[in-house]
């Protein structure tokens, strides 16, 4: 969390306050890690910086060394991967804050004699607390629930999320449950503590509404320095994506001791479409993601409507239940499902759900439940009930009112939340690794399986295909939102 803040906040400040060549391009590239699934990002760093990675092997050959000069492993590797993946949250939250910061508040502080440092400490940082708190919460929860990076890089270093997985593999389900309770308690304590801290203070910056305008950087040397820094940023952010694409063309089993893979082929991609066994994980992921997301869509809309428009007993508990999966790590969700559905239950019509196809869609549904619900809930709160009342006064029934009045207004939020849930379900690895069977193995588990048998090219091809699927979904989402008539989109 600390390293993510140290990278994300300065970058946001730089791009918000200064204008220099390539600024728009660099600021767009800065969010690139967010489109890479966690497991794929970990593989990219393994290919680039691992003991047999391209960069360590390249330096070894260049310098004539007997061993590689460095290798990313252990705690350092986990920190680097997490910083790369999660700094984007601080960058986006801090960037939005800097763009909306009311400069008249800063001018008032300086007119009262405050120094620049005092203005930052007493004015800027307090106003920035909600943005930093929101980013910190996302990064902390994501780091606590992280499984991919520890799974690949942890080695002998023990991570609680990985310990739960290992304990379950060893057959000690009771201990796995106890470890899950500890992990959940830590996550919830941080969540409650952060919300309590935020509720104690008010962070309101009134004023004239004077917004920040980036100022051009004076001096050729400074402009060149910032351009060079931006170039390094592009290389570092693009390299993981590029190496995954490169590795996807590598012939399986050919890259051993060489700096770069010696043999390339299109076979890895051809097999994805020609071989049913190879394509099965992709189809499994698509089917399970569609089923889970359909459930998220229905439940999210119904729950949000009930909570915003209706009054009933247990309303607060329904809201807590709908948001709770967001605060619970994926390993905990998986262990909870194993404990609940490893024996016949009235919930499943007397069937055992563990070991069947349906356990993974259920896990994906629970994991991503808050996304559609929260997006719809937040959007619905912005509209007065008088909109629906007017339609009913004109003779429209409830279904017609919802379909013709409310749904068009809520559509952007619903689509955004639904597609985000679908994208996350496609790449879900944490709960998948604990719940899958061979028949319903998703693409994320197949990537690890191919990596274990040294089929690096196949693992990378699956990764590229997953990235492309996510890119297509995101592109369709953006196209839908842009195509909506003015006054309909939020």
C-alpha positions in Angstrom: 0.0 0.0 0.0 2.8 2.4 0.9 4.8 1.8 -2.3 1.6 2.1 -4.4 1.0 5.5 -2.8 4.6 6.6 -3.3 4.3 5.8 -7.1 0.7 6.8 -7.8 0.3 10.1 -6.0 3.4 11.8 -7.4 2.5 10.6 -10.9 -1.0 12.0 -10.5 0.4 15.3 -9.2 2.9 15.5 -12.1 0.3 14.9 -14.9 -2.2 17.3 -13.2 0.1 20.2 -12.5 2.5 20.3 -15.5 2.1 20.4 -19.3 5.0 18.8 -21.3 5.4 16.9 -24.6 3.6 13.6 -24.5 1.7 14.4 -21.3 -1.6 13.1 -22.6 -0.1 9.9 -23.9 1.9 9.2 -20.8 -1.2 9.8 -18.5 -3.2 7.3 -20.6 -0.4 4.7 -20.5 -0.3 5.1 -16.7 -3.5 3.2 -16.3 -2.3 0.2 -18.4 -1.8 -2.2 -15.5 -5.5 -2.1 -14.7 -6.4 -4.0 -17.9 -4.1 -6.9 -17.1 -5.6 -9.8 -15.0 -3.6 -10.4 -11.8 -2.4 -13.8 -12.8 -1.2 -12.7 -16.2 0.7 -9.8 -14.7 2.5 -12.2 -12.3 3.5 -14.4 -15.3 4.7 -11.3 -17.2 7.0 -10.4 -14.3 8.2 -14.0 -14.1 9.1 -14.1 -17.8 10.8 -10.7 -17.5 12.5 -10.6 -14.1 12.5 -14.2 -12.7 15.6 -16.3 -12.3 15.2 -17.5 -15.9 13.8 -14.2 -17.1 14.8 -12.2 -20.1 16.4 -9.3 -18.3 18.5 -11.3 -15.8 19.7 -13.7 -18.5 20.4 -10.8 -20.8 22.6 -9.0 -18.2 24.4 -12.3 -17.5 25.2 -12.8 -21.2 26.2 -9.1 -21.6 28.5 -8.9 -18.6 29.9 -12.5 -19.0 28.8 -13.6 -15.5 28.5 -17.2 -14.4 25.2 -16.6 -12.7 22.4 -14.1 -13.2 23.1 -10.8 -11.4 19.6 -10.6 -9.9 16.3 -12.4 -9.9 12.9 -11.3 -8.7 11.7 -13.6 -6.0 10.2 -13.8 -2.5 8.9 -10.7 -0.7 10.6 -8.3 -3.1 8.9 -9.8 -6.1 5.5 -9.7 -4.4 6.0 -6.0 -3.5 7.1 -5.1 -7.0 4.1 -6.9 -8.6 1.6 -5.4 -6.1 3.0 -1.9 -6.6 2.8 -2.3 -10.4 -0.8 -3.6 -10.2 -2.2 -1.4 -7.5 -0.6 2.0 -7.8 -3.2 2.7 -10.4 -5.8 3.1 -7.7 -3.8 5.9 -6.0 -3.1 7.5 -9.4 -6.8 7.6 -10.4 -8.1 8.8 -7.0 -5.4 11.4 -6.5 -5.6 12.5 -10.1 -9.4 13.1 -9.7 -8.7 15.1 -6.5 -6.0 17.3 -8.1 -8.2 18.0 -11.1 -11.1 19.1 -8.9 -9.1 20.9 -6.2 -10.4 24.4 -5.6 -7.4 26.7 -5.9 -9.2 29.5 -4.1 -8.9 27.5 -0.8 -5.1 27.4 -1.2 -5.0 31.1 -2.1 -7.0 31.9 1.1 -4.5 29.9 3.2 -1.5 31.7 1.7 -3.2 35.1 2.1 -3.5 34.3 5.8 0.2 33.8 6.0 0.5 30.0 5.7 3.7 28.7 4.1 3.6 26.3 1.2 4.4 23.3 3.5 1.8 24.4 6.0 -0.8 24.7 3.2 0.0 21.2 2.1 -0.1 19.8 5.6 -3.1 21.7 6.9 -5.3 22.2 3.8 -4.3 19.8 0.9 -3.8 16.6 2.9 -7.0 16.9 4.9 -9.0 17.6 1.8 -7.2 14.7 0.1 -8.0 12.2 2.9 -11.2 10.7 1.3 -9.3 10.1 -2.0 -6.3 8.6 -0.3 -8.6 6.6 2.1 -10.6 5.2 -0.8 -7.4 4.2 -2.7 -5.8 2.8 0.5 -8.8 0.7 1.2 -8.9 -0.8 -2.3 -5.1 -1.5 -2.3 -5.2 -3.0 1.2 -8.1 -5.3 0.5 -6.6 -6.3 -2.8 -3.2 -7.0 -1.2 -4.7 -9.0 1.6 -6.7 -11.1 -0.8 -3.8 -11.5 -3.3 -3.1 -15.0 -4.2 -1.4 -15.0 -7.7 1.8 -13.2 -6.7 2.4 -15.2 -3.5 1.5 -18.4 -5.4 4.3 -17.8 -7.9 6.9 -15.9 -6.0 6.5 -16.5 -2.2 8.8 -19.5 -2.0 9.4 -20.2 1.7 7.8 -16.9 2.7 4.4 -17.7 4.3 1.4 -15.6 3.2 -1.9 -16.2 4.9 -4.0 -16.4 1.7 -1.5 -19.1 0.4 -1.5 -20.9 3.7 -5.2 -21.4 3.5 -4.8 -23.0 0.1 -2.0 -25.3 1.3 -3.9 -26.3 4.4 -6.9 -27.2 2.3 -4.7 -29.3 0.0 -3.4 -31.1 3.0 -6.9 -32.0 4.0 -7.1 -30.0 7.2 -10.3 -28.1 6.5 -10.9 -27.1 10.1 -7.5 -25.3 10.2 -8.3 -23.7 6.8 -11.5 -22.4 8.2 -9.7 -20.9 11.3 -7.1 -19.2 9.0 -10.0 -17.9 6.9 -11.6 -16.3 9.9 -8.3 -14.6 10.8 -7.8 -13.2 7.3 -11.4 -12.0 7.2 -11.1 -10.4 10.6 -8.0 -8.4 9.6 -9.7 -7.2 6.4 -12.9 -6.2 8.2 -11.0 -4.4 11.0 -9.1 -2.3 8.4 -12.4 -1.5 6.6 -14.2 -0.6 9.8 -11.3 1.5 11.1 -10.9 3.4 7.9 -14.6 4.2 7.7 -14.7 5.2 11.3 -11.8 7.6 10.8 -13.4 9.1 7.8 -16.8 9.6 9.6 -15.1 11.6 12.4 -14.2 14.5 10.2 -15.7 16.5 7.4 -13.7 17.1 4.3 -15.4 19.9 2.5 -13.5 22.5 0.5 -15.8 25.3 -0.4 -14.8 28.4 -2.4 -15.1 30.0 -5.8 -14.6 26.7 -7.8 -11.3 27.8 -9.4 -9.9 24.6 -10.9 -6.3 23.7 -11.6 -4.9 24.3 -15.1 -1.7 22.5 -16.0 1.1 25.0 -16.5 3.7 24.5 -19.2 7.2 23.4 -18.1 9.7 26.1 -18.7 13.2 25.3 -19.8 14.4 22.7 -22.4 16.3 20.7 -19.8 13.2 20.2 -17.6 11.0 19.3 -20.6 13.5 16.8 -21.7 13.8 15.3 -18.2 10.1 14.9 -17.9 9.9 13.5 -21.4 12.6 11.0 -20.5 10.8 10.1 -17.3 7.7 9.5 -19.3 9.6 7.3 -21.7 10.9 5.1 -18.9 7.4 4.9 -17.5 6.1 3.7 -20.9 8.8 1.0 -21.2 8.2 -0.3 -17.7 4.4 -0.4 -18.1 4.3 -1.8 -21.7 7.1 -4.4 -21.1 4.9 -6.9 -19.2 2.3 -6.8 -21.9 4.9 -7.1 -24.7 6.6 -10.0 -23.1 3.4 -12.0 -22.7 2.6 -11.4 -26.4 6.2 -12.5 -27.3 6.0 -15.6 -25.2 2.7 -16.6 -26.7 4.6 -17.4 -30.0 7.3 -19.5 -28.3 7.3 -23.2 -29.1 6.6 -25.2 -26.0 9.7 -26.7 -24.3 12.2 -24.8 -26.3 13.1 -22.0 -23.9 15.5 -23.3 -21.3 18.8 -21.6 -20.7 18.8 -19.1 -23.6 18.4 -15.3 -23.1 15.6 -15.2 -25.6 13.4 -18.0 -26.8 15.0 -19.8 -29.8 11.9 -21.1 -31.6 8.6 -19.5 -32.4 5.3 -20.8 -33.8 1.6 -20.0 -34.4 0.7 -23.4 -33.1 -0.3 -22.1 -29.6 -3.0 -19.9 -31.1 -4.1 -22.5 -33.7 -4.7 -25.1 -31.0 -7.0 -22.6 -29.2 -9.5 -22.8 -32.1 -8.7 -26.2 -33.5 -8.3 -28.5 -30.5 -11.5 -29.0 -28.4 -9.4 -30.0 -25.4 -7.3 -26.8 -25.6 -10.4 -24.6 -26.2 -12.4 -26.1 -23.3 -11.0 -23.8 -20.5 -11.9 -20.8 -22.6 -15.4 -22.0 -23.2 -15.7 -23.0 -19.5 -14.7 -19.5 -18.4 -17.1 -17.8 -20.8 -20.1 -20.0 -19.7 -19.4 -19.6 -16.0 -18.8 -15.9 -16.3 -22.0 -15.4 -18.2 -24.0 -17.4 -15.7 -22.5 -15.6 -12.7 -22.9 -12.2 -14.3 -26.5 -12.8 -15.2 -27.1 -13.6 -11.5 -25.3 -10.5 -10.5 -27.4 -8.4 -12.9 -30.8 -9.7 -11.6 -29.9 -9.6 -7.9 -28.0 -6.3 -8.2 -31.0 -4.5 -9.8 -33.6 -6.0 -7.5 -31.6 -5.5 -4.3 -30.7 -1.9 -5.2 -34.3 -1.0 -6.1 -35.7 -2.5 -2.8 -33.1 -0.7 -0.7 -33.5 2.7 -2.3 -37.3 2.7 -2.9 -38.8 0.5 -0.2 -38.9 0.4 3.6 -38.9 -3.0 5.3 -37.5 -4.9 8.3 -33.9 -6.1 7.8 -33.1 -3.5 5.2 -29.8 -2.6 6.8 -28.7 -6.3 6.9 -29.6 -6.8 3.2 -27.3 -3.9 2.3 -24.5 -5.2 4.5 -24.9 -8.7 3.0 -24.8 -7.4 -0.5 -21.5 -5.5 0.1 -19.8 -8.0 2.4 -18.3 -10.2 -0.4 -16.2 -7.1 -1.5 -14.5 -7.1 1.9 -13.9 -10.9 2.1 -10.8 -12.4 0.3 -11.4 -15.0 -2.5 -9.8 -17.8 -0.5 -12.3 -17.2 2.3 -15.2 -17.3 -0.1 -14.0 -20.6 -1.5 -13.4 -22.2 1.9 -16.9 -21.0 3.0 -18.5 -22.6 -0.1 -16.6 -25.9 0.5 -17.8 -26.0 4.2 -21.4 -25.1 3.2 -21.9 -27.3 0.1 -19.7 -30.4 0.7 -22.8 -32.3 1.9 -26.4 -32.5 0.8 -28.4 -29.3 1.7 -31.9 -28.0 1.3 -30.4 -25.0 -0.4 -29.3 -27.3 -3.3 -32.2 -29.7 -3.4 -30.3 -32.4 -1.5 -27.3 -32.3 -3.8 -23.6 -31.9 -3.0 -22.4 -28.9 -4.9 -18.7 -29.1 -4.3 -17.1 -31.0 -7.2 -19.8 -30.0 -9.7 -19.8 -27.5 -12.5 -22.1 -25.1 -10.5 -19.8 -24.4 -7.6 -17.5 -22.0 -9.6 -20.4 -19.9 -11.1 -21.7 -19.6 -7.6 -18.3 -18.4 -6.3 -18.0 -15.9 -9.1 -21.6 -14.7 -8.4 -20.7 -14.1 -4.7 -17.4 -12.5 -5.4 -18.7 -9.9 -7.8 -22.1 -9.4 -6.2 -21.3 -5.8 -4.9 -20.3 -4.5 -8.3 -23.7 -4.4 -10.1 -25.5 -3.7 -6.8 -23.4 -0.8 -5.8 -23.3 0.8 -9.3 -27.1 0.5 -9.6 -27.7 1.7 -6.0 -25.5 4.8 -6.4 -27.2 5.7 -9.7 -30.8 5.1 -8.4 -30.2 7.4 -5.4 -29.7 10.3 -7.8 -33.3 10.2 -9.1 -36.3 11.3 -7.2 -39.3 8.9 -6.8 -41.4 11.6 -8.5 -40.2 10.4 -11.9 -41.9 7.0 -11.3 -44.9 8.7 -9.7 -45.5 10.9 -12.7 -45.5 7.9 -15.0 -47.9 6.0 -12.8 -50.2 9.1 -12.7 -50.3 8.9 -16.4 -51.6 5.3 -16.2 -48.3 3.3 -16.6 -48.0 0.2 -14.5 -44.8 -0.6 -12.5 -43.2 -2.8 -15.1 -43.8 -0.3 -17.9 -42.4 2.5 -15.6 -39.3 0.6 -14.8 -38.7 -0.4 -18.4 -39.3 2.9 -20.1 -38.4 5.5 -17.4 -36.0 4.1 -14.8 -34.0 1.5 -16.8 -32.8 3.9 -19.5 -31.6 6.3 -16.8 -29.8 3.5 -14.9 -28.4 1.7 -18.0 -24.9 3.3 -18.0 -24.4 2.3 -14.3 -25.9 -1.1 -14.8 -23.8 -1.8 -17.9 -20.6 -0.6 -16.3 -21.1 -2.7 -13.2 -22.2 -5.8 -15.2 -19.3 -5.7 -17.6 -16.8 -5.2 -14.7 -18.3 -8.2 -13.0 -18.0 -10.2 -16.2 -14.4 -9.2 -16.8 -13.4 -10.1 -13.2 -15.2 -13.5 -13.5 -13.3 -14.3 -16.7 -9.9 -13.9 -15.0 -10.9 -15.1 -11.5 -8.1 -17.3 -10.1 -8.2 -17.1 -6.3 -11.4 -19.0 -5.7 -11.0 -21.1 -8.9 -7.9 -22.8 -7.7 -9.6 -24.1 -4.6 -12.9 -25.1 -6.2 -12.3 -26.3 -9.8 -12.6 -29.8 -11.2 -10.9 -30.9 -14.4 -14.3 -30.8 -16.2 -14.9 -27.1 -15.4 -11.4 -25.8 -15.2 -11.3 -22.1 -16.2 -8.7 -20.4 -18.2 -6.9 -19.0 -15.2 -6.3 -22.5 -13.8 -5.3 -23.8 -17.2 -2.6 -21.1 -17.4 -1.1 -22.4 -14.2 -1.4 -26.0 -15.4 0.5 -25.2 -18.6 3.1 -23.3 -16.7 3.7 -26.3 -14.4 4.4 -28.6 -17.3 6.7 -26.0 -18.9 4.4 -25.2 -21.8 5.3 -21.5 -21.5 4.0 -20.7 -25.0 0.5 -22.2 -24.3 0.3 -20.4 -20.9 1.1 -17.1 -22.6 -1.3 -17.7 -25.5 -4.1 -18.3 -23.0 -3.0 -15.1 -21.2 -3.1 -13.0 -24.4 -6.5 -14.5 -25.3 -7.8 -13.5 -21.8 -6.4 -9.9 -22.2 -8.1 -9.6 -25.6 -11.4 -10.9 -24.2 -11.3 -8.2 -21.5 -10.2 -5.5 -24.0 -13.2 -6.4 -26.3 -15.6 -6.2 -23.3 -14.2 -2.9 -22.2 -14.3 -1.5 -25.7 -17.9 -2.6 -26.2 -18.8 -0.9 -22.9 -17.2 2.4 -23.9 -18.9 2.3 -27.3 -22.3 1.7 -25.7 -21.8 4.5 -23.2 -20.6 6.9 -26.0 -23.5 6.0 -28.3 -26.2 6.9 -25.8 -28.1 10.2 -26.6 -27.3 13.2 -24.5 -29.6 13.5 -21.5 -29.9 9.7 -21.2 -26.5 8.8 -20.0 -25.6 9.8 -16.5 
